[in-house]
């Protein structure tokens, strides 16, 4: 029964609004340490979502950031 509920609530990573650091690292092919470095250096960017002490990446805004960044 718990498995059925999990299947009904599964959202593919490419449709999620925000990604955990682990999901973002896997999705974008960027290391977790590098993602944390980007967040630390770009702490005022709109792609960062803070939930308490946790940081998440707003997927679409981060894609725009990557499109406009020549190197990371």
Secondary structure by P-SEA (a helix, b strand, c coil): caaaaaaaacccccccccccaaaaaaaacccaaaaaaaaaaacccccccccccbbbbaaaaaaaaaaacccc
